[in-house]
Amino acid sequence: MSDTLFIVPMLKQLARPDGAGTLADLAPADTPVVRPLAADVVVMYAIDRPNRLEYITRKTFDTMDMDLDALHQLAVRNLPRCLDRIQLHDCGDGVIGISAGGTFEATLLLLDDLWPRLAPHLPGQPLAAIPSRDLIFTIGSAQPRAFELIAERARTPLADRHHALSTAVFIRQDHGWSAYNN
């Protein structure tokens, strides 16, 4: 497949609270390839076209001669090419906002090499909120009121709910993310 250089991961909410955006009405071959991340968030895979993202369906995946782990590794390896310079923003009270161009911020959770570099700014274990695909906030679990502050960010009111992701709080442990309940 000549598009492999353009395959990227996208984080999506599996089922929105209002029931919109579910995959139940699609034929099995037309459903996107999905890998669980944590809480209500999954990783889907897309080809980053010049003006749109084309999600990889089961039908397309079946022709790709790779398993899901290989697809995931390929997409994560391609992700840095889609990012602008990663920038940290002090949001106050130890909360850090991270920007990288405006489309793939939430997928920064998948970059295993990023989180050790952020460790000096995040005392304890990293907690994260991804209220939309273009917003990511993080704080160290040892910060005073860390859970309360990051949970507040997870519930950030969004002007455009089209790319809403999750109100969950995530914690990084053992090179992966899971839902965090204080």
Secondary structure as UniProt FT lines:
FT   HELIX           2..6
FT   STRAND          7..13
FT   TURN            17..18
FT   TURN            20..21
FT   TURN            24..25
FT   HELIX           28..30
FT   STRAND          34..38
FT   TURN            39..40
FT   STRAND          41..48
FT   STRAND          53..55
FT   HELIX           58..61
FT   TURN            62..63
FT   HELIX           68..78
FT   HELIX           79..82
FT   STRAND          87..92
FT   TURN            93..94
FT   STRAND          95..99
FT   HELIX           105..110
FT   TURN            112..113
FT   HELIX           114..118
FT   HELIX           119..121
FT   STRAND          126..132
FT   TURN            133..134
FT   STRAND          135..140
FT   TURN            141..142
FT   TURN            144..145
FT   HELIX           146..154
FT   HELIX           161..163
FT   STRAND          170..173
FT   TURN            174..175
FT   STRAND          176..179
//
